[in-house]
């Protein structure tokens, strides 16, 4: 992999991880165009860390709020009534608990469906179909973005449903951020809450994917690691990821989620034509 390839793949990973246009679909298509069959496990881990860093920096206040709430939750754990009261009244604790609950179905789906997903990544056809599905989901979601649920109003069932939607994004072309935000809006959450929950839920998923890649890695299974492409790729992913989160958060709050649907339709159709030809 050249330095240019590393920067390009890092930029694509960062932008498309958080914009609702599917990072997996883009990497399948661009990897095929560049004839880069596999970027390498260490590279995959590094760009995942870069994107996780981007969302952590952007949501640093929300993450601090969650940690403070979880500390209060731990302190109240000795009393069942106190524990219930904290979960019902403390936004930070509630948000942290929702992320934890929602991450369970995502993790289970990822573990159970990983082999199926690996096979789907072998062709641009699933990526093209997934992008079209993502475009349709975005358009449907914009018709249901009038919810007013705050963090304390979000139920455990809401969190599980969003977690399932996130798990479905293991398929190439299906956007994780698009699926989770769309599902949150259709469950009646307000736009800011839907965005915050989606991005916070992305952190354990991104880091979990990095851990899974490391589990697959065995010393000597790849060529000698070239550190410059790794650093360039991770830096590009972090920078573009931060920009993507900023743009997406702004557009969600403006109720313009469906603006990305046309891009998904166009790229999905192009992928299908390319596959057919």
C-alpha positions as CSV (number, residue, x, y, z in Angstrom):
1,X,0.0,0.0,0.0
2,X,1.3,3.4,-1.0
3,X,1.1,6.5,1.2
4,X,-1.5,7.9,-1.2
5,X,-3.6,4.8,-0.9
6,X,-3.4,5.0,2.9
7,X,-4.4,8.7,3.0
8,X,-7.3,8.1,0.6
9,X,-8.6,5.0,2.4
10,X,-8.3,6.9,5.7
11,X,-10.2,9.9,4.4
12,X,-12.9,7.7,3.0
13,X,-13.2,5.7,6.3
14,X,-13.4,8.8,8.4
15,X,-16.0,10.6,6.2
16,X,-18.2,7.7,5.5
17,X,-18.1,6.2,9.0
18,X,-20.2,9.0,10.3
19,X,-22.0,10.4,7.3
20,X,-25.0,8.1,6.4
21,X,-23.4,6.8,3.2
22,X,-21.8,3.6,4.4
23,X,-18.1,3.3,5.0
24,X,-18.1,-0.4,4.2
25,X,-19.8,0.2,0.9
26,X,-17.3,2.8,-0.1
27,X,-14.3,0.8,1.0
28,X,-15.5,-2.2,-1.1
29,X,-15.9,0.0,-4.1
30,X,-12.8,2.1,-3.8
31,X,-10.7,-0.9,-2.8
32,X,-11.8,-2.6,-6.0
33,X,-11.1,0.5,-8.1
34,X,-7.6,0.8,-6.6
35,X,-7.1,-3.0,-6.8
36,X,-6.3,-3.0,-3.1
37,X,-7.7,-6.3,-2.0
38,X,-6.8,-6.0,1.7
39,X,-5.4,-3.0,3.4
40,X,-4.0,-5.2,6.2
41,X,-5.3,-5.9,9.7
42,X,-3.0,-3.4,11.4
43,X,-4.1,-0.7,9.0
44,X,-7.8,-1.5,9.6
45,X,-7.2,-1.2,13.4
46,X,-5.4,2.1,13.0
47,X,-8.1,3.7,11.0
48,X,-10.7,2.4,13.4
49,X,-8.8,4.0,16.3
50,X,-8.6,7.2,14.3
51,X,-12.3,7.4,13.7
52,X,-13.0,6.5,17.4
53,X,-10.7,9.4,18.5
54,X,-12.6,11.8,16.2
55,X,-16.0,11.1,17.8
56,X,-14.6,11.0,21.3
57,X,-13.1,14.5,20.8
58,X,-16.3,15.8,19.2
59,X,-18.5,14.4,22.0
60,X,-16.1,15.0,24.8
61,X,-18.7,16.8,26.9
62,X,-21.3,14.1,26.4
63,X,-18.7,11.4,27.3
64,X,-17.7,13.3,30.4
65,X,-21.5,13.5,31.3
66,X,-21.9,9.8,30.8
67,X,-18.8,8.9,33.0
68,X,-20.0,11.2,35.8
69,X,-23.5,9.7,35.6
70,X,-22.0,6.1,35.7
71,X,-20.1,7.0,38.8
72,X,-23.3,8.2,40.5
73,X,-24.9,5.0,39.3
74,X,-22.2,2.9,40.9
75,X,-22.5,4.8,44.1
76,X,-26.2,4.2,44.2
77,X,-25.8,0.5,43.4
78,X,-26.2,-0.5,47.1
79,X,-29.8,0.6,47.1
80,X,-32.3,-0.7,44.6
81,X,-34.5,2.4,45.0
82,X,-31.6,4.8,44.7
83,X,-30.3,2.9,41.6
84,X,-33.7,3.2,39.9
85,X,-34.0,6.9,40.8
86,X,-30.6,7.7,39.3
87,X,-31.4,5.9,36.1
88,X,-34.8,7.7,35.8
89,X,-33.5,11.2,36.7
90,X,-29.8,11.5,35.7
91,X,-29.3,12.1,32.0
92,X,-25.6,11.0,32.0
93,X,-26.4,7.7,33.8
94,X,-29.4,7.1,31.6
95,X,-27.4,7.8,28.4
96,X,-24.6,5.5,29.5
97,X,-27.1,2.7,30.3
98,X,-28.9,3.1,27.0
99,X,-25.6,2.8,25.1
100,X,-24.7,-0.3,27.1
101,X,-28.1,-1.9,26.5
102,X,-28.1,-1.0,22.8
103,X,-24.6,-2.4,22.3
104,X,-25.6,-5.9,23.4
105,X,-27.7,-6.9,20.3
106,X,-25.1,-5.2,18.1
107,X,-22.3,-7.3,19.5
108,X,-24.4,-10.5,19.3
109,X,-25.3,-9.9,15.7
110,X,-21.7,-9.0,14.8
111,X,-20.4,-12.2,16.3
112,X,-23.1,-14.4,14.7
113,X,-23.2,-12.8,11.3
114,X,-19.5,-12.1,10.8
115,X,-18.9,-15.0,8.4
116,X,-21.9,-14.1,6.3
117,X,-20.8,-10.5,6.2
118,X,-17.3,-11.5,5.1
119,X,-18.8,-13.3,2.1
120,X,-20.9,-10.2,1.2
121,X,-17.7,-8.1,1.0
122,X,-16.4,-10.2,-1.9
123,X,-18.5,-8.4,-4.5
124,X,-19.7,-4.8,-5.2
125,X,-23.3,-6.2,-5.8
126,X,-24.2,-6.3,-2.0
127,X,-22.6,-2.9,-1.5
128,X,-24.7,-1.4,-4.3
129,X,-27.9,-2.9,-3.0
130,X,-27.1,-1.9,0.6
131,X,-26.5,1.7,-0.5
132,X,-29.9,1.8,-2.2
133,X,-31.5,0.4,0.9
134,X,-29.7,3.1,3.0
135,X,-31.1,5.8,0.7
136,X,-34.7,4.5,1.1
137,X,-34.3,4.3,4.9
138,X,-33.1,7.9,5.0
139,X,-36.1,9.2,3.1
140,X,-38.5,7.2,5.3
141,X,-36.8,8.5,8.4
142,X,-37.1,12.2,7.4
143,X,-40.9,11.7,7.4
144,X,-40.7,10.6,11.0
145,X,-38.4,13.2,12.5
146,X,-41.0,15.1,14.6
147,X,-40.4,13.2,17.8
148,X,-39.7,14.9,21.1
149,X,-38.4,12.2,23.3
150,X,-35.6,13.4,25.5
151,X,-32.8,11.2,27.0
152,X,-34.9,10.4,30.1
153,X,-37.9,9.4,27.9
154,X,-35.9,6.8,25.8
155,X,-36.9,3.3,26.8
156,X,-34.8,0.1,27.0
157,X,-36.8,-1.2,24.1
158,X,-35.8,1.9,22.1
159,X,-32.2,1.2,22.9
160,X,-32.4,-2.5,21.9
161,X,-34.2,-1.6,18.6
162,X,-31.5,0.9,17.7
163,X,-28.9,-1.7,18.6
164,X,-30.5,-4.2,16.2
165,X,-30.5,-1.5,13.5
166,X,-26.8,-0.9,14.2
167,X,-26.2,-4.7,13.9
168,X,-27.7,-4.8,10.5
169,X,-25.1,-2.3,9.3
170,X,-22.6,-5.2,9.3
171,X,-23.7,-5.7,5.7
172,X,-21.7,-3.6,3.1
173,X,-23.6,-0.6,1.9
174,X,-25.9,-0.3,4.9
175,X,-24.9,2.8,6.8
176,X,-24.4,2.4,10.6
177,X,-25.0,6.1,11.4
178,X,-27.9,6.2,8.9
179,X,-29.6,3.1,10.4
180,X,-29.2,4.2,14.0
181,X,-30.3,7.8,13.5
182,X,-33.2,6.7,11.3
183,X,-34.3,4.1,13.8
184,X,-34.0,6.6,16.7
185,X,-36.2,9.1,14.8
186,X,-38.8,6.5,14.0
187,X,-38.9,5.6,17.7
188,X,-39.9,9.2,18.5
189,X,-36.6,10.6,19.7
190,X,-35.8,14.2,19.1
191,X,-33.1,15.0,16.5
192,X,-30.4,16.0,19.0
193,X,-31.0,12.9,21.1
194,X,-31.0,10.6,18.1
195,X,-27.7,12.0,16.9
196,X,-26.1,11.8,20.3
197,X,-27.2,8.3,20.9
198,X,-26.0,7.2,17.4
199,X,-22.6,8.6,17.8
200,X,-22.1,7.4,21.4
201,X,-23.2,3.9,20.3
202,X,-20.6,4.0,17.5
203,X,-17.7,4.2,20.0
204,X,-17.9,0.6,21.4
205,X,-18.7,-0.7,17.9
206,X,-15.7,0.9,16.3
207,X,-13.4,-0.1,19.1
208,X,-14.9,-3.6,19.1
209,X,-14.2,-4.0,15.4
210,X,-10.6,-3.0,16.0
211,X,-10.3,-5.6,18.7
212,X,-11.8,-8.3,16.5
213,X,-9.3,-7.4,13.8
214,X,-6.5,-7.8,16.3
215,X,-7.8,-11.2,17.3
216,X,-7.5,-12.3,13.7
217,X,-3.9,-11.1,13.5
218,X,-1.0,-13.4,14.0
219,X,2.6,-12.3,13.9
220,X,4.1,-13.0,10.6
221,X,0.8,-13.2,8.8
222,X,1.5,-9.9,7.0
223,X,4.5,-8.3,5.5
224,X,6.6,-6.1,7.7
225,X,4.6,-3.1,9.0
226,X,5.4,0.2,7.3
227,X,4.6,2.8,9.9
228,X,4.3,5.8,7.7
229,X,1.1,4.6,5.8
230,X,-0.4,3.5,9.2
231,X,0.1,7.0,10.7
232,X,-1.1,8.8,7.6
233,X,-4.2,6.6,7.3
234,X,-5.1,6.9,11.0
235,X,-4.5,10.7,10.9
236,X,-6.6,11.1,7.8
237,X,-9.4,9.0,9.3
238,X,-9.4,11.1,12.5
239,X,-9.4,14.5,10.7
240,X,-12.1,13.5,8.2
241,X,-14.1,11.8,10.9
242,X,-14.3,14.9,13.0
243,X,-15.4,16.9,10.0
244,X,-18.0,14.3,9.1
245,X,-19.5,14.3,12.6
246,X,-19.7,18.1,12.6
247,X,-21.5,18.1,9.2
248,X,-23.9,15.3,10.1
249,X,-24.8,16.7,13.5
250,X,-25.7,20.1,11.8
251,X,-27.8,18.5,9.1
252,X,-29.7,16.3,11.5
253,X,-30.6,19.3,13.6
254,X,-31.8,21.1,10.5
255,X,-34.0,18.1,9.5
256,X,-32.0,17.5,6.3
257,X,-31.2,13.8,6.8
258,X,-32.6,12.8,3.4
259,X,-30.1,15.0,1.5
260,X,-27.8,12.0,1.6
261,X,-30.3,9.6,0.0
262,X,-29.6,10.9,-3.5
263,X,-25.9,10.3,-3.1
264,X,-26.7,6.7,-1.9
265,X,-29.0,6.1,-4.8
266,X,-26.5,7.4,-7.3
267,X,-23.5,5.4,-5.9
268,X,-25.6,2.3,-5.4
269,X,-26.9,2.4,-9.0
270,X,-23.3,3.0,-10.3
271,X,-22.1,0.0,-8.3
272,X,-24.9,-2.2,-9.7
273,X,-24.1,-1.1,-13.3
274,X,-20.4,-1.7,-12.8
275,X,-21.2,-5.2,-11.4
276,X,-23.5,-6.0,-14.3
277,X,-21.0,-4.8,-16.9
